[in-house]
Amino acid sequence: MEQARHALFAALVFGLFTTIYVLQWVFQYRGGLSGEGKGLFNWHPVLQLSSFIFLNGLAIMVYRLPSSWQGSHEQMKYIHAGLNVAAFLSAVVALSAVFGSQSSSHFPNLFSLHSWLGLTAVALFCAQIVIAASIYLFPFTPSSWRKTFMPVHTFLGRFLFGGIIAVSVIGITEALIFDLNDPKYTDSPAEAIHANIMGLLLVGYGVTVLWVSTRSGKHVSQYSQSEEAEAKVK
Protein backbone atom coordinates (compact mmCIF):
# COMPACT_ATOMS: atom_id res chain seq x y z
CA MET A 1 0.00 0.00 0.00
CA GLU A 2 2.77 2.41 0.93
CA GLN A 3 4.61 1.62 -2.30
CA ALA A 4 1.45 2.40 -4.26
CA ARG A 5 1.11 5.78 -2.57
CA HIS A 6 4.75 6.63 -3.33
CA ALA A 7 4.33 5.70 -6.99
CA LEU A 8 1.14 7.75 -7.30
CA PHE A 9 2.83 10.71 -5.62
CA ALA A 10 5.82 10.45 -7.98
CA ALA A 11 3.52 10.41 -11.01
CA LEU A 12 1.65 13.49 -9.79
CA VAL A 13 4.92 15.32 -9.12
CA PHE A 14 6.20 14.56 -12.62
CA GLY A 15 2.86 15.69 -14.09
CA LEU A 16 2.80 18.90 -12.06
CA PHE A 17 6.36 19.85 -12.97
CA THR A 18 5.73 19.06 -16.63
CA THR A 19 2.80 21.50 -16.54
CA ILE A 20 4.93 24.16 -14.83
CA TYR A 21 7.73 23.72 -17.33
CA VAL A 22 5.50 23.92 -20.42
CA LEU A 23 3.85 27.10 -19.11
CA GLN A 24 7.24 28.62 -18.32
CA TRP A 25 8.54 27.59 -21.76
CA VAL A 26 5.62 29.26 -23.51
CA PHE A 27 5.62 32.48 -21.48
CA GLN A 28 9.36 32.94 -21.00
CA TYR A 29 10.67 31.86 -24.39
CA ARG A 30 7.81 31.78 -26.91
CA GLY A 31 5.71 34.92 -26.42
CA GLY A 32 2.86 33.61 -24.27
CA LEU A 33 -0.71 32.71 -25.18
CA SER A 34 -3.17 34.64 -27.33
CA GLY A 35 -5.90 34.14 -29.92
CA GLU A 36 -3.77 34.64 -33.01
CA GLY A 37 -0.38 33.98 -34.57
CA LYS A 38 2.33 32.40 -32.45
CA GLY A 39 0.29 32.91 -29.31
CA LEU A 40 -2.48 30.78 -30.78
CA PHE A 41 -0.01 28.08 -31.76
CA ASN A 42 1.38 28.03 -28.20
CA TRP A 43 -1.93 26.67 -26.92
CA HIS A 44 -0.99 23.45 -28.69
CA PRO A 45 1.90 22.33 -26.44
CA VAL A 46 0.23 23.72 -23.32
CA LEU A 47 -2.99 21.77 -23.85
CA GLN A 48 -1.25 18.65 -25.08
CA LEU A 49 1.06 18.34 -22.08
CA SER A 50 -0.91 19.89 -19.23
CA SER A 51 -4.38 18.63 -20.21
CA PHE A 52 -4.44 15.84 -22.80
CA ILE A 53 -1.55 13.77 -21.45
CA PHE A 54 -1.97 14.73 -17.80
CA LEU A 55 -5.71 13.93 -17.70
CA ASN A 56 -5.24 10.73 -19.66
CA GLY A 57 -2.62 9.63 -17.14
CA LEU A 58 -5.01 10.37 -14.27
CA ALA A 59 -7.71 8.35 -16.01
CA ILE A 60 -5.35 5.38 -16.27
CA MET A 61 -4.38 5.59 -12.59
CA VAL A 62 -7.97 5.88 -11.30
CA TYR A 63 -8.44 2.11 -11.33
CA ARG A 64 -5.13 1.56 -9.52
CA LEU A 65 -5.74 3.77 -6.50
CA PRO A 66 -5.44 2.08 -3.10
CA SER A 67 -8.82 0.57 -2.21
CA SER A 68 -9.27 3.00 0.69
CA TRP A 69 -9.21 5.91 -1.80
CA GLN A 70 -11.76 4.45 -4.21
CA GLY A 71 -15.50 4.89 -4.50
CA SER A 72 -17.93 2.37 -5.91
CA HIS A 73 -17.22 0.61 -9.18
CA GLU A 74 -19.87 2.72 -10.90
CA GLN A 75 -18.30 5.96 -9.62
CA MET A 76 -14.80 4.96 -10.70
CA LYS A 77 -16.06 3.97 -14.14
CA TYR A 78 -17.61 7.38 -14.76
CA ILE A 79 -14.59 9.24 -13.35
CA HIS A 80 -12.36 7.24 -15.70
CA ALA A 81 -14.61 8.02 -18.66
CA GLY A 82 -14.99 11.70 -17.73
CA LEU A 83 -11.23 12.25 -17.47
CA ASN A 84 -10.67 10.62 -20.85
CA VAL A 85 -13.39 12.70 -22.51
CA ALA A 86 -11.90 15.88 -21.00
CA ALA A 87 -8.47 14.80 -22.28
CA PHE A 88 -9.86 14.22 -25.76
CA LEU A 89 -11.58 17.63 -25.84
CA SER A 90 -8.29 19.25 -24.82
CA ALA A 91 -6.58 17.48 -27.72
CA VAL A 92 -9.24 18.71 -30.16
CA VAL A 93 -8.73 22.32 -29.01
CA ALA A 94 -4.96 21.87 -29.22
CA LEU A 95 -5.25 20.61 -32.81
CA SER A 96 -7.59 23.47 -33.70
CA ALA A 97 -5.04 25.93 -32.34
CA VAL A 98 -2.18 24.60 -34.43
CA PHE A 99 -4.26 24.34 -37.62
CA GLY A 100 -5.64 27.85 -37.12
CA SER A 101 -2.24 29.35 -36.44
CA GLN A 102 -0.50 27.70 -39.37
CA SER A 103 -3.31 28.43 -41.81
CA SER A 104 -3.36 32.13 -40.89
CA SER A 105 0.40 32.35 -41.45
CA HIS A 106 0.22 30.30 -44.69
CA PHE A 107 2.45 27.62 -43.15
CA PRO A 108 1.83 24.09 -44.51
CA ASN A 109 -0.10 21.60 -42.39
CA LEU A 110 0.43 17.87 -42.00
CA PHE A 111 3.86 17.65 -43.62
CA SER A 112 5.87 16.26 -40.68
CA LEU A 113 6.05 12.87 -39.00
CA HIS A 114 4.96 14.57 -35.76
CA SER A 115 1.72 15.80 -37.36
CA TRP A 116 0.96 12.44 -39.00
CA LEU A 117 1.52 10.48 -35.80
CA GLY A 118 -0.26 13.05 -33.67
CA LEU A 119 -3.41 13.12 -35.78
CA THR A 120 -3.43 9.32 -35.93
CA ALA A 121 -3.06 9.07 -32.14
CA VAL A 122 -5.95 11.48 -31.50
CA ALA A 123 -8.18 9.61 -33.99
CA LEU A 124 -7.39 6.28 -32.30
CA PHE A 125 -7.96 7.84 -28.89
CA CYS A 126 -11.40 9.00 -30.05
CA ALA A 127 -12.21 5.52 -31.38
CA GLN A 128 -11.09 3.99 -28.08
CA ILE A 129 -13.47 6.28 -26.15
CA VAL A 130 -16.43 5.60 -28.44
CA ILE A 131 -15.97 1.82 -28.42
CA ALA A 132 -15.34 1.65 -24.66
CA ALA A 133 -18.34 3.87 -23.90
CA SER A 134 -20.63 1.74 -26.05
CA ILE A 135 -19.45 -1.43 -24.30
CA TYR A 136 -19.09 -0.33 -20.66
CA LEU A 137 -21.50 2.56 -20.17
CA PHE A 138 -24.62 1.04 -21.72
CA PRO A 139 -26.41 -1.65 -19.68
CA PHE A 140 -27.60 -3.68 -22.66
CA THR A 141 -24.06 -4.74 -23.71
CA PRO A 142 -23.56 -8.50 -23.11
CA SER A 143 -21.24 -9.27 -20.21
CA SER A 144 -19.21 -11.59 -22.45
CA TRP A 145 -18.36 -8.63 -24.71
CA ARG A 146 -17.20 -6.59 -21.72
CA LYS A 147 -14.99 -9.38 -20.43
CA THR A 148 -13.52 -10.09 -23.86
CA PHE A 149 -12.77 -6.47 -24.70
CA MET A 150 -11.23 -5.55 -21.33
CA PRO A 151 -7.65 -6.76 -22.14
CA VAL A 152 -7.81 -5.00 -25.53
CA HIS A 153 -9.10 -1.80 -23.94
CA THR A 154 -6.36 -1.90 -21.29
CA PHE A 155 -3.61 -2.54 -23.83
CA LEU A 156 -4.82 0.19 -26.21
CA GLY A 157 -5.08 2.67 -23.36
CA ARG A 158 -1.48 2.13 -22.28
CA PHE A 159 -0.22 1.96 -25.86
CA LEU A 160 -1.88 5.24 -26.84
CA PHE A 161 -0.73 6.97 -23.66
CA GLY A 162 2.89 6.01 -24.29
CA GLY A 163 2.59 6.76 -28.00
CA ILE A 164 1.18 10.24 -27.41
CA ILE A 165 4.08 11.03 -25.08
CA ALA A 166 6.55 9.88 -27.76
CA VAL A 167 4.80 12.05 -30.37
CA SER A 168 4.96 15.03 -27.99
CA VAL A 169 8.70 14.57 -27.47
CA ILE A 170 9.12 14.54 -31.25
CA GLY A 171 7.07 17.75 -31.44
CA ILE A 172 9.16 19.51 -28.79
CA THR A 173 12.36 18.62 -30.65
CA GLU A 174 10.85 19.67 -33.97
CA ALA A 175 9.83 23.07 -32.58
CA LEU A 176 13.32 23.70 -31.21
CA ILE A 177 15.02 22.74 -34.47
CA PHE A 178 12.69 24.93 -36.54
CA ASP A 179 12.61 28.00 -34.29
CA LEU A 180 16.08 28.28 -32.76
CA ASN A 181 18.39 30.02 -35.23
CA ASP A 182 20.78 32.25 -33.33
CA PRO A 183 21.84 30.42 -31.23
CA LYS A 184 20.86 27.12 -32.78
CA TYR A 185 19.48 24.09 -30.97
CA THR A 186 22.86 22.40 -31.33
CA ASP A 187 24.43 25.27 -29.35
CA SER A 188 22.34 24.27 -26.29
CA PRO A 189 20.86 27.68 -25.43
CA ALA A 190 18.78 28.15 -22.27
CA GLU A 191 15.50 27.45 -24.08
CA ALA A 192 16.81 24.18 -25.47
CA ILE A 193 17.95 23.01 -22.05
CA HIS A 194 14.63 24.03 -20.52
CA ALA A 195 12.65 22.15 -23.19
CA ASN A 196 14.89 19.08 -22.90
CA ILE A 197 14.24 18.96 -19.15
CA MET A 198 10.53 19.35 -19.86
CA GLY A 199 10.73 16.35 -22.17
CA LEU A 200 12.46 14.30 -19.48
CA LEU A 201 9.76 15.24 -16.97
CA LEU A 202 7.10 14.22 -19.47
CA VAL A 203 8.75 10.84 -20.01
CA GLY A 204 9.05 10.47 -16.23
CA TYR A 205 5.31 11.06 -15.92
CA GLY A 206 4.63 8.44 -18.56
CA VAL A 207 6.89 5.84 -16.96
CA THR A 208 5.44 6.30 -13.46
CA VAL A 209 1.83 6.24 -14.72
CA LEU A 210 2.48 3.01 -16.63
CA TRP A 211 4.25 1.55 -13.60
CA VAL A 212 1.28 2.37 -11.39
CA SER A 213 -1.13 0.93 -13.97
CA THR A 214 0.59 -2.46 -13.90
CA ARG A 215 1.49 -2.88 -10.25
CA SER A 216 -0.75 -1.13 -7.71
CA GLY A 217 -4.35 -0.91 -6.64
CA LYS A 218 -7.32 -2.97 -7.82
CA HIS A 219 -6.56 -5.16 -10.81
CA VAL A 220 -8.45 -4.74 -14.06
CA SER A 221 -9.71 -8.32 -13.87
CA GLN A 222 -11.55 -7.45 -10.67
CA TYR A 223 -13.37 -4.69 -12.52
CA SER A 224 -14.15 -7.12 -15.30
CA GLN A 225 -15.77 -9.36 -12.68
CA SER A 226 -17.69 -6.38 -11.31
CA GLU A 227 -18.97 -5.59 -14.82
CA GLU A 228 -20.12 -9.18 -15.21
CA ALA A 229 -21.89 -9.13 -11.84
CA GLU A 230 -23.59 -5.84 -12.72
CA ALA A 231 -24.82 -7.24 -16.00
CA LYS A 232 -26.32 -10.28 -14.24
CA VAL A 233 -28.13 -8.07 -11.73
CA LYS A 234 -29.56 -5.91 -14.51
Secondary structure, DSSP 8 states (H G I E B T S, - for coil): -HHHHHHHHHHHHHHHHHHHHHHHIIIIIS----SSHHHHHTHHHHHIIIIIIHHHHHHHHHTTS-GGG---HHHHHHHHHHHHHHHHHHHHHHHHHHHHHHHHTT--SS-SHHHHHHHHHHHHHHHHHHHHHHHHSSTTS-HHHHHHHHHHHHHHHHHHHHHHHHHHHHHHHHHHHHH-BTTBGGG--HHHHHHHHHHHHHHHHHHHHHHHHHHSSS-HHHHHHHHHHHHHH-
